[in-house]
Amino acid sequence: MKAKDRIIVALDVSSLEAADKLVTELAPHVGCFKVGLQLITAVGAPQVVEFLHKRGAKVFLDGKFHDIPNTIGEASAAATKLGVLMFNVHASSDVEGMAAAVNAAKKGQSKVLAVTVLTSHGEDNAHLIFGAPSKAKVIQFARNAALVGIDGIICSPKELAVLGDQQELVGLSRVTPGIRSSGDPADDQKRTLSPAEAIRAGADMLVIGRPIVKAKSPVEAAKRIAAEIEAALLERLHLDMFNLKNIKFGAFKLKLHETNPTAPLSPIYLNIRGLPGRLYSVAGGVLAALAEREGITEFDYVIGIPKAGEPIGQAFAAAVGKPHIRIEKEESDGGRRITTRILDKFESGKKVVIIDDLITKAHTKREAIKSVEANGLKVVASLVLYDREQGGIAELNQDGYKVCAAAKLSEILDFYVGQKKIDQAKKDEVMAYVAAN
């Protein structure tokens, strides 16, 4: 998923004529459009959805279904038949109501979202309506949603952090309205954050209305927000890697110790395996943005180096709309190596981008490139999330291979120092090890 695909524009207008110019201009620059009660009531859901589909736009049908389970199920079936990207149901319709929506959606491709506590509610409203603080109700509603297999939830930016602490909710996408940049009026939203703040806090998609549709240039506003999201996604990746303990500080053996067991232990360990699916999507989007910046756009296949690079490669392939093909990695007593055997169908002579988690020295990436090219494929670039700054990229680039990283180790450490995750002394220790090895 690219940064722009995380933007949902709230199409809060009363006619198709009013929507036409906005949809035509914005469709290439955003993920989809939220069609709410205003336009549904004025025009009718089938007419609006058909109108948007004809203009190449995807639709989030914001009907907020809230009724008895049977009625919710029938309404959900109708939404699914319209071919919308996603629709929603109030979590306060309880487990049975949400389950009816999920069961109906199984007959199509639409995703189901559960509305938790509206962003227009302040704490006084939440207590009055639900008898509990908003954060407590959001967690309860989210747990109920996860129980019945809902795809994601809608919550305010202020609840993102507390949701991130709940391991049982890892699989739920988080769609967040109430997005306002520093110079935007809050309007009727009570619990807001900026786009970057919301993404760093864990939002997967942002519902944005007036800051885009009321801007002097909606297209430029959408582009600006997409750029803000793009930068925040990399920072979120750093934060999640730290919080999940996939980046650790201590004394660790690395792959190099297989051939050089007396080498000094590394004071840092990066393990980019077994991540939550949402985080792989972030990683794929980060590398898609990197490819675009580097002008890497002309290629036919993506190969993620197993095992750590394969799920990142799959996410990158989904973000750029290219097929992912697998290559075999052989493990034996003598170590691990990439074979020349490609496991999926491919056409010789085509161009490939190789994806991996990180780079230390040049040996492994050179081995992978040669294994791929032994099949008659042309490797146009190798993209990695992290560069440990131990000479691999410089050596490969000097040899004529294009290798790019989303972030250098020193940049990650600077970010952690700024976030007070580590101190300057720890950064200096790590970089001294890197320089010496």
CORHU-V287302 format. One line per field, one symbol per residue. burial: 1 if it has 9 or more other ideal C-beta (glycine too) atoms within 8 Angstrom, else 0. A space follows every 50 residues. Layout:
burial = ???
This chain:
burial = 11111111111110110011011011101111111101110010101110 11101011111111110010111111111101110111111010001111 11011000011111111010100011100100011011111111110101 11111111111111010010011111111110000000111111111111 11111111111110100111111011111111111111111101011110 01000110000000011111010010011111111111111101010010 11111101111111111111010111111000000001100100010001 11111111111101111110111010101111111111100110111000 1111111111011111100000000110111011001
